[in-house]
Amino acid sequence: MSFQNLAPCLSQVETALKKCLSALNAEHPVSVSALSETIGNCANALNQCLA
């Protein structure tokens, strides 16, 4: 797989991880299900990169 094909997937992973960090750093409580969904999206993006 070339870097050009990998870059969009890694961008999705980066976005998902940034959402997790923002939620964890927020002053209000974050639901576990929302974080789980975001981490799941990150895992799915990584699977797409490696497929």
mmCIF file as Biopython writes it, N, C-alpha, C and O atoms, coordinates in Angstrom:
data_model
#
loop_
_atom_site.group_PDB
_atom_site.id
_atom_site.type_symbol
_atom_site.label_atom_id
_atom_site.label_alt_id
_atom_site.label_comp_id
_atom_site.label_asym_id
_atom_site.label_entity_id
_atom_site.label_seq_id
_atom_site.pdbx_PDB_ins_code
_atom_site.Cartn_x
_atom_site.Cartn_y
_atom_site.Cartn_z
_atom_site.occupancy
_atom_site.B_iso_or_equiv
_atom_site.auth_seq_id
_atom_site.auth_asym_id
_atom_site.pdbx_PDB_model_num
ATOM 1   N N  . MET A ? 1  ? 0.854   -1.179 0.000  1.0 0.0 1  A 1 
ATOM 2   C CA . MET A ? 1  ? 0.000   0.000  0.000  1.0 0.0 1  A 1 
ATOM 3   C C  . MET A ? 1  ? 0.894   1.234  0.000  1.0 0.0 1  A 1 
ATOM 4   O O  . MET A ? 1  ? 1.855   1.317  0.765  1.0 0.0 1  A 1 
ATOM 5   N N  . SER A ? 2  ? 0.573   2.172  -0.849 1.0 0.0 2  A 1 
ATOM 6   C CA . SER A ? 2  ? 1.377   3.395  -0.915 1.0 0.0 2  A 1 
ATOM 7   C C  . SER A ? 2  ? 0.962   4.370  0.173  1.0 0.0 2  A 1 
ATOM 8   O O  . SER A ? 2  ? -0.118  4.265  0.754  1.0 0.0 2  A 1 
ATOM 9   N N  . PHE A ? 3  ? 1.839   5.310  0.428  1.0 0.0 3  A 1 
ATOM 10  C CA . PHE A ? 3  ? 1.559   6.311  1.457  1.0 0.0 3  A 1 
ATOM 11  C C  . PHE A ? 3  ? 0.320   7.126  1.099  1.0 0.0 3  A 1 
ATOM 12  O O  . PHE A ? 3  ? -0.435  7.517  1.989  1.0 0.0 3  A 1 
ATOM 13  N N  . GLN A ? 4  ? 0.101   7.385  -0.179 1.0 0.0 4  A 1 
ATOM 14  C CA . GLN A ? 4  ? -1.072  8.170  -0.595 1.0 0.0 4  A 1 
ATOM 15  C C  . GLN A ? 4  ? -2.361  7.463  -0.208 1.0 0.0 4  A 1 
ATOM 16  O O  . GLN A ? 4  ? -3.339  8.124  0.139  1.0 0.0 4  A 1 
ATOM 17  N N  . ASN A ? 5  ? -2.385  6.147  -0.256 1.0 0.0 5  A 1 
ATOM 18  C CA . ASN A ? 5  ? -3.573  5.393  0.140  1.0 0.0 5  A 1 
ATOM 19  C C  . ASN A ? 5  ? -3.701  5.311  1.651  1.0 0.0 5  A 1 
ATOM 20  O O  . ASN A ? 5  ? -4.810  5.232  2.179  1.0 0.0 5  A 1 
ATOM 21  N N  . LEU A ? 6  ? -2.581  5.329  2.345  1.0 0.0 6  A 1 
ATOM 22  C CA . LEU A ? 6  ? -2.564  5.203  3.795  1.0 0.0 6  A 1 
ATOM 23  C C  . LEU A ? 6  ? -2.926  6.513  4.492  1.0 0.0 6  A 1 
ATOM 24  O O  . LEU A ? 6  ? -3.520  6.501  5.570  1.0 0.0 6  A 1 
ATOM 25  N N  . ALA A ? 7  ? -2.576  7.622  3.890  1.0 0.0 7  A 1 
ATOM 26  C CA . ALA A ? 7  ? -2.767  8.934  4.519  1.0 0.0 7  A 1 
ATOM 27  C C  . ALA A ? 7  ? -4.216  9.216  4.907  1.0 0.0 7  A 1 
ATOM 28  O O  . ALA A ? 7  ? -4.442  9.661  6.033  1.0 0.0 7  A 1 
ATOM 29  N N  . PRO A ? 8  ? -5.211  8.989  4.051  1.0 0.0 8  A 1 
ATOM 30  C CA . PRO A ? 8  ? -6.596  9.274  4.460  1.0 0.0 8  A 1 
ATOM 31  C C  . PRO A ? 8  ? -7.042  8.430  5.661  1.0 0.0 8  A 1 
ATOM 32  O O  . PRO A ? 8  ? -7.757  8.924  6.533  1.0 0.0 8  A 1 
ATOM 33  N N  . CYS A ? 9  ? -6.627  7.171  5.707  1.0 0.0 9  A 1 
ATOM 34  C CA . CYS A ? 9  ? -6.985  6.317  6.837  1.0 0.0 9  A 1 
ATOM 35  C C  . CYS A ? 9  ? -6.355  6.841  8.116  1.0 0.0 9  A 1 
ATOM 36  O O  . CYS A ? 9  ? -7.017  6.926  9.150  1.0 0.0 9  A 1 
ATOM 37  N N  . LEU A ? 10 ? -5.093  7.187  8.049  1.0 0.0 10 A 1 
ATOM 38  C CA . LEU A ? 10 ? -4.413  7.696  9.235  1.0 0.0 10 A 1 
ATOM 39  C C  . LEU A ? 10 ? -5.014  9.017  9.685  1.0 0.0 10 A 1 
ATOM 40  O O  . LEU A ? 10 ? -5.036  9.314  10.880 1.0 0.0 10 A 1 
ATOM 41  N N  . SER A ? 11 ? -5.493  9.800  8.754  1.0 0.0 11 A 1 
ATOM 42  C CA . SER A ? 11 ? -6.161  11.047 9.102  1.0 0.0 11 A 1 
ATOM 43  C C  . SER A ? 11 ? -7.436  10.775 9.890  1.0 0.0 11 A 1 
ATOM 44  O O  . SER A ? 11 ? -7.745  11.498 10.837 1.0 0.0 11 A 1 
ATOM 45  N N  . GLN A ? 12 ? -8.175  9.742  9.510  1.0 0.0 12 A 1 
ATOM 46  C CA . GLN A ? 12 ? -9.389  9.365  10.241 1.0 0.0 12 A 1 
ATOM 47  C C  . GLN A ? 12 ? -9.043  8.913  11.652 1.0 0.0 12 A 1 
ATOM 48  O O  . GLN A ? 12 ? -9.751  9.236  12.606 1.0 0.0 12 A 1 
ATOM 49  N N  . VAL A ? 13 ? -7.949  8.165  11.782 1.0 0.0 13 A 1 
ATOM 50  C CA . VAL A ? 13 ? -7.515  7.708  13.096 1.0 0.0 13 A 1 
ATOM 51  C C  . VAL A ? 13 ? -7.127  8.906  13.950 1.0 0.0 13 A 1 
ATOM 52  O O  . VAL A ? 13 ? -7.493  8.979  15.123 1.0 0.0 13 A 1 
ATOM 53  N N  . GLU A ? 14 ? -6.396  9.837  13.372 1.0 0.0 14 A 1 
ATOM 54  C CA . GLU A ? 14 ? -5.986  11.043 14.091 1.0 0.0 14 A 1 
ATOM 55  C C  . GLU A ? 14 ? -7.203  11.823 14.578 1.0 0.0 14 A 1 
ATOM 56  O O  . GLU A ? 14 ? -7.235  12.272 15.724 1.0 0.0 14 A 1 
ATOM 57  N N  . THR A ? 15 ? -8.189  11.985 13.725 1.0 0.0 15 A 1 
ATOM 58  C CA . THR A ? 15 ? -9.402  12.715 14.088 1.0 0.0 15 A 1 
ATOM 59  C C  . THR A ? 15 ? -10.119 12.022 15.247 1.0 0.0 15 A 1 
ATOM 60  O O  . THR A ? 15 ? -10.559 12.684 16.186 1.0 0.0 15 A 1 
ATOM 61  N N  . ALA A ? 16 ? -10.238 10.712 15.186 1.0 0.0 16 A 1 
ATOM 62  C CA . ALA A ? 16 ? -10.914 9.969  16.247 1.0 0.0 16 A 1 
ATOM 63  C C  . ALA A ? 16 ? -10.166 10.097 17.570 1.0 0.0 16 A 1 
ATOM 64  O O  . ALA A ? 16 ? -10.781 10.275 18.622 1.0 0.0 16 A 1 
ATOM 65  N N  . LEU A ? 17 ? -8.839  10.005 17.516 1.0 0.0 17 A 1 
ATOM 66  C CA . LEU A ? 17 ? -8.054  10.119 18.748 1.0 0.0 17 A 1 
ATOM 67  C C  . LEU A ? 17 ? -8.135  11.526 19.326 1.0 0.0 17 A 1 
ATOM 68  O O  . LEU A ? 17 ? -8.170  11.694 20.545 1.0 0.0 17 A 1 
ATOM 69  N N  . LYS A ? 18 ? -8.166  12.531 18.470 1.0 0.0 18 A 1 
ATOM 70  C CA . LYS A ? 18 ? -8.305  13.914 18.956 1.0 0.0 18 A 1 
ATOM 71  C C  . LYS A ? 18 ? -9.656  14.113 19.640 1.0 0.0 18 A 1 
ATOM 72  O O  . LYS A ? 18 ? -9.748  14.826 20.639 1.0 0.0 18 A 1 
ATOM 73  N N  . LYS A ? 19 ? -10.707 13.482 19.103 1.0 0.0 19 A 1 
ATOM 74  C CA . LYS A ? 19 ? -12.022 13.563 19.745 1.0 0.0 19 A 1 
ATOM 75  C C  . LYS A ? 19 ? -11.988 12.920 21.125 1.0 0.0 19 A 1 
ATOM 76  O O  . LYS A ? 19 ? -12.587 13.436 22.069 1.0 0.0 19 A 1 
ATOM 77  N N  . CYS A ? 20 ? -11.289 11.798 21.244 1.0 0.0 20 A 1 
ATOM 78  C CA . CYS A ? 20 ? -11.158 11.136 22.546 1.0 0.0 20 A 1 
ATOM 79  C C  . CYS A ? 20 ? -10.431 12.048 23.524 1.0 0.0 20 A 1 
ATOM 80  O O  . CYS A ? 20 ? -10.870 12.210 24.663 1.0 0.0 20 A 1 
ATOM 81  N N  . LEU A ? 21 ? -9.336  12.637 23.096 1.0 0.0 21 A 1 
ATOM 82  C CA . LEU A ? 21 ? -8.579  13.524 23.973 1.0 0.0 21 A 1 
ATOM 83  C C  . LEU A ? 21 ? -9.402  14.732 24.391 1.0 0.0 21 A 1 
ATOM 84  O O  . LEU A ? 21 ? -9.376  15.127 25.556 1.0 0.0 21 A 1 
ATOM 85  N N  . SER A ? 22 ? -10.122 15.315 23.463 1.0 0.0 22 A 1 
ATOM 86  C CA . SER A ? 22 ? -10.962 16.469 23.787 1.0 0.0 22 A 1 
ATOM 87  C C  . SER A ? 22 ? -12.016 16.101 24.813 1.0 0.0 22 A 1 
ATOM 88  O O  . SER A ? 22 ? -12.263 16.847 25.760 1.0 0.0 22 A 1 
ATOM 89  N N  . ALA A ? 23 ? -12.635 14.948 24.620 1.0 0.0 23 A 1 
ATOM 90  C CA . ALA A ? 23 ? -13.668 14.509 25.553 1.0 0.0 23 A 1 
ATOM 91  C C  . ALA A ? 23 ? -13.086 14.255 26.937 1.0 0.0 23 A 1 
ATOM 92  O O  . ALA A ? 23 ? -13.691 14.610 27.948 1.0 0.0 23 A 1 
ATOM 93  N N  . LEU A ? 24 ? -11.917 13.643 26.978 1.0 0.0 24 A 1 
ATOM 94  C CA . LEU A ? 24 ? -11.301 13.340 28.269 1.0 0.0 24 A 1 
ATOM 95  C C  . LEU A ? 24 ? -10.815 14.599 28.986 1.0 0.0 24 A 1 
ATOM 96  O O  . LEU A ? 24 ? -10.782 14.641 30.216 1.0 0.0 24 A 1 
ATOM 97  N N  . ASN A ? 25 ? -10.441 15.616 28.224 1.0 0.0 25 A 1 
ATOM 98  C CA . ASN A ? 25 ? -9.955  16.864 28.808 1.0 0.0 25 A 1 
ATOM 99  C C  . ASN A ? 25 ? -11.071 17.860 29.111 1.0 0.0 25 A 1 
ATOM 100 O O  . ASN A ? 25 ? -10.824 18.902 29.718 1.0 0.0 25 A 1 
ATOM 101 N N  . ALA A ? 26 ? -12.292 17.549 28.693 1.0 0.0 26 A 1 
ATOM 102 C CA . ALA A ? 26 ? -13.416 18.464 28.901 1.0 0.0 26 A 1 
ATOM 103 C C  . ALA A ? 26 ? -13.766 18.549 30.385 1.0 0.0 26 A 1 
ATOM 104 O O  . ALA A ? 26 ? -13.498 17.629 31.158 1.0 0.0 26 A 1 
ATOM 105 N N  . GLU A ? 27 ? -14.356 19.651 30.754 1.0 0.0 27 A 1 
ATOM 106 C CA . GLU A ? 27 ? -14.732 19.857 32.149 1.0 0.0 27 A 1 
ATOM 107 C C  . GLU A ? 27 ? -16.034 19.157 32.518 1.0 0.0 27 A 1 
ATOM 108 O O  . GLU A ? 27 ? -16.335 19.009 33.702 1.0 0.0 27 A 1 
ATOM 109 N N  . HIS A ? 28 ? -16.802 18.729 31.541 1.0 0.0 28 A 1 
ATOM 110 C CA . HIS A ? 28 ? -18.066 18.045 31.832 1.0 0.0 28 A 1 
ATOM 111 C C  . HIS A ? 28 ? -17.876 16.541 31.674 1.0 0.0 28 A 1 
ATOM 112 O O  . HIS A ? 28 ? -16.980 16.100 30.954 1.0 0.0 28 A 1 
ATOM 113 N N  . PRO A ? 29 ? -18.703 15.766 32.331 1.0 0.0 29 A 1 
ATOM 114 C CA . PRO A ? 29 ? -18.587 14.297 32.227 1.0 0.0 29 A 1 
ATOM 115 C C  . PRO A ? 29 ? -18.844 13.813 30.798 1.0 0.0 29 A 1 
ATOM 116 O O  . PRO A ? 29 ? -19.643 14.393 30.063 1.0 0.0 29 A 1 
ATOM 117 N N  . VAL A ? 30 ? -18.170 12.770 30.437 1.0 0.0 30 A 1 
ATOM 118 C CA . VAL A ? 30 ? -18.320 12.164 29.113 1.0 0.0 30 A 1 
ATOM 119 C C  . VAL A ? 30 ? -18.830 10.745 29.305 1.0 0.0 30 A 1 
ATOM 120 O O  . VAL A ? 30 ? -18.360 10.020 30.182 1.0 0.0 30 A 1 
ATOM 121 N N  . SER A ? 31 ? -19.782 10.361 28.491 1.0 0.0 31 A 1 
ATOM 122 C CA . SER A ? 31 ? -20.315 9.002  28.632 1.0 0.0 31 A 1 
ATOM 123 C C  . SER A ? 31 ? -19.302 7.983  28.111 1.0 0.0 31 A 1 
ATOM 124 O O  . SER A ? 31 ? -18.576 8.225  27.147 1.0 0.0 31 A 1 
ATOM 125 N N  . VAL A ? 32 ? -19.284 6.855  28.776 1.0 0.0 32 A 1 
ATOM 126 C CA . VAL A ? 32 ? -18.399 5.775  28.362 1.0 0.0 32 A 1 
ATOM 127 C C  . VAL A ? 32 ? -18.786 5.291  26.971 1.0 0.0 32 A 1 
ATOM 128 O O  . VAL A ? 32 ? -17.922 4.947  26.165 1.0 0.0 32 A 1 
ATOM 129 N N  . SER A ? 33 ? -20.077 5.265  26.693 1.0 0.0 33 A 1 
ATOM 130 C CA . SER A ? 33 ? -20.519 4.785  25.380 1.0 0.0 33 A 1 
ATOM 131 C C  . SER A ? 33 ? -20.037 5.691  24.248 1.0 0.0 33 A 1 
ATOM 132 O O  . SER A ? 33 ? -19.699 5.212  23.166 1.0 0.0 33 A 1 
ATOM 133 N N  . ALA A ? 34 ? -20.007 7.001  24.500 1.0 0.0 34 A 1 
ATOM 134 C CA . ALA A ? 34 ? -19.516 7.930  23.470 1.0 0.0 34 A 1 
ATOM 135 C C  . ALA A ? 34 ? -18.023 7.709  23.215 1.0 0.0 34 A 1 
ATOM 136 O O  . ALA A ? 34 ? -17.577 7.702  22.067 1.0 0.0 34 A 1 
ATOM 137 N N  . LEU A ? 35 ? -17.263 7.531  24.286 1.0 0.0 35 A 1 
ATOM 138 C CA . LEU A ? 35 ? -15.836 7.253  24.110 1.0 0.0 35 A 1 
ATOM 139 C C  . LEU A ? 35 ? -15.619 5.903  23.446 1.0 0.0 35 A 1 
ATOM 140 O O  . LEU A ? 35 ? -14.741 5.766  22.594 1.0 0.0 35 A 1 
ATOM 141 N N  . SER A ? 36 ? -16.399 4.916  23.822 1.0 0.0 36 A 1 
ATOM 142 C CA . SER A ? 36 ? -16.284 3.588  23.206 1.0 0.0 36 A 1 
ATOM 143 C C  . SER A ? 36 ? -16.561 3.654  21.714 1.0 0.0 36 A 1 
ATOM 144 O O  . SER A ? 36 ? -15.867 3.024  20.916 1.0 0.0 36 A 1 
ATOM 145 N N  . GLU A ? 37 ? -17.576 4.419  21.345 1.0 0.0 37 A 1 
ATOM 146 C CA . GLU A ? 37 ? -17.908 4.557  19.924 1.0 0.0 37 A 1 
ATOM 147 C C  . GLU A ? 37 ? -16.764 5.211  19.158 1.0 0.0 37 A 1 
ATOM 148 O O  . GLU A ? 37 ? -16.427 4.783  18.054 1.0 0.0 37 A 1 
ATOM 149 N N  . THR A ? 38 ? -16.169 6.243  19.740 1.0 0.0 38 A 1 
ATOM 150 C CA . THR A ? 38 ? -15.071 6.935  19.072 1.0 0.0 38 A 1 
ATOM 151 C C  . THR A ? 38 ? -13.851 6.035  18.952 1.0 0.0 38 A 1 
ATOM 152 O O  . THR A ? 38 ? -13.185 6.023  17.917 1.0 0.0 38 A 1 
ATOM 153 N N  . ILE A ? 39 ? -13.557 5.284  20.002 1.0 0.0 39 A 1 
ATOM 154 C CA . ILE A ? 39 ? -12.427 4.346  19.942 1.0 0.0 39 A 1 
ATOM 155 C C  . ILE A ? 39 ? -12.719 3.248  18.918 1.0 0.0 39 A 1 
ATOM 156 O O  . ILE A ? 39 ? -11.816 2.810  18.204 1.0 0.0 39 A 1 
ATOM 157 N N  . GLY A ? 40 ? -13.962 2.809  18.843 1.0 0.0 40 A 1 
ATOM 158 C CA . GLY A ? 40 ? -14.350 1.827  17.829 1.0 0.0 40 A 1 
ATOM 159 C C  . GLY A ? 40 ? -14.169 2.361  16.419 1.0 0.0 40 A 1 
ATOM 160 O O  . GLY A ? 40 ? -13.734 1.637  15.524 1.0 0.0 40 A 1 
ATOM 161 N N  . ASN A ? 41 ? -14.506 3.634  16.223 1.0 0.0 41 A 1 
ATOM 162 C CA . ASN A ? 41 ? -14.297 4.262  14.914 1.0 0.0 41 A 1 
ATOM 163 C C  . ASN A ? 41 ? -12.813 4.297  14.568 1.0 0.0 41 A 1 
ATOM 164 O O  . ASN A ? 41 ? -12.428 4.090  13.418 1.0 0.0 41 A 1 
ATOM 165 N N  . CYS A ? 42 ? -11.996 4.558  15.563 1.0 0.0 42 A 1 
ATOM 166 C CA . CYS A ? 42 ? -10.552 4.573  15.378 1.0 0.0 42 A 1 
ATOM 167 C C  . CYS A ? 42 ? -10.063 3.186  14.968 1.0 0.0 42 A 1 
ATOM 168 O O  . CYS A ? 42 ? -9.270  3.052  14.036 1.0 0.0 42 A 1 
ATOM 169 N N  . ALA A ? 43 ? -10.534 2.163  15.663 1.0 0.0 43 A 1 
ATOM 170 C CA . ALA A ? 43 ? -10.152 0.786  15.332 1.0 0.0 43 A 1 
ATOM 171 C C  . ALA A ? 43 ? -10.605 0.409  13.925 1.0 0.0 43 A 1 
ATOM 172 O O  . ALA A ? 43 ? -9.866  -0.247 13.192 1.0 0.0 43 A 1 
ATOM 173 N N  . ASN A ? 44 ? -11.811 0.818  13.542 1.0 0.0 44 A 1 
ATOM 174 C CA . ASN A ? 44 ? -12.304 0.536  12.190 1.0 0.0 44 A 1 
ATOM 175 C C  . ASN A ? 44 ? -11.457 1.212  11.140 1.0 0.0 44 A 1 
ATOM 176 O O  . ASN A ? 44 ? -11.163 0.619  10.103 1.0 0.0 44 A 1 
ATOM 177 N N  . ALA A ? 45 ? -11.057 2.455  11.395 1.0 0.0 45 A 1 
ATOM 178 C CA . ALA A ? 45 ? -10.215 3.177  10.437 1.0 0.0 45 A 1 
ATOM 179 C C  . ALA A ? 45 ? -8.866  2.465  10.291 1.0 0.0 45 A 1 
ATOM 180 O O  . ALA A ? 45 ? -8.344  2.336  9.183  1.0 0.0 45 A 1 
ATOM 181 N N  . LEU A ? 46 ? -8.311  2.008  11.408 1.0 0.0 46 A 1 
ATOM 182 C CA . LEU A ? 46 ? -7.039  1.271  11.332 1.0 0.0 46 A 1 
ATOM 183 C C  . LEU A ? 46 ? -7.209  -0.025 10.547 1.0 0.0 46 A 1 
ATOM 184 O O  . LEU A ? 46 ? -6.343  -0.387 9.751  1.0 0.0 46 A 1 
ATOM 185 N N  . ASN A ? 47 ? -8.322  -0.725 10.770 1.0 0.0 47 A 1 
ATOM 186 C CA . ASN A ? 47 ? -8.571  -1.956 10.002 1.0 0.0 47 A 1 
ATOM 187 C C  . ASN A ? 47 ? -8.644  -1.674 8.514  1.0 0.0 47 A 1 
ATOM 188 O O  . ASN A ? 47 ? -8.147  -2.460 7.708  1.0 0.0 47 A 1 
ATOM 189 N N  . GLN A ? 48 ? -9.260  -0.558 8.140  1.0 0.0 48 A 1 
ATOM 190 C CA . GLN A ? 48 ? -9.349  -0.201 6.726  1.0 0.0 48 A 1 
ATOM 191 C C  . GLN A ? 48 ? -7.966  0.099  6.159  1.0 0.0 48 A 1 
ATOM 192 O O  . GLN A ? 48 ? -7.673  -0.231 5.010  1.0 0.0 48 A 1 
ATOM 193 N N  . CYS A ? 49 ? -7.120  0.727  6.971  1.0 0.0 49 A 1 
ATOM 194 C CA . CYS A ? 49 ? -5.764  1.031  6.515  1.0 0.0 49 A 1 
ATOM 195 C C  . CYS A ? 49 ? -4.974  -0.234 6.246  1.0 0.0 49 A 1 
ATOM 196 O O  . CYS A ? 49 ? -4.188  -0.300 5.301  1.0 0.0 49 A 1 
ATOM 197 N N  . LEU A ? 50 ? -5.188  -1.230 7.078  1.0 0.0 50 A 1 
ATOM 198 C CA . LEU A ? 50 ? -4.397  -2.457 6.985  1.0 0.0 50 A 1 
ATOM 199 C C  . LEU A ? 50 ? -4.984  -3.487 6.058  1.0 0.0 50 A 1 
ATOM 200 O O  . LEU A ? 50 ? -4.341  -4.494 5.762  1.0 0.0 50 A 1 
ATOM 201 N N  . ALA A ? 51 ? -6.210  -3.251 5.585  1.0 0.0 51 A 1 
ATOM 202 C CA . ALA A ? 51 ? -6.876  -4.228 4.703  1.0 0.0 51 A 1 
ATOM 203 C C  . ALA A ? 51 ? -6.286  -4.213 3.310  1.0 0.0 51 A 1 
ATOM 204 O O  . ALA A ? 51 ? -6.727  -4.969 2.445  1.0 0.0 51 A 1 
#
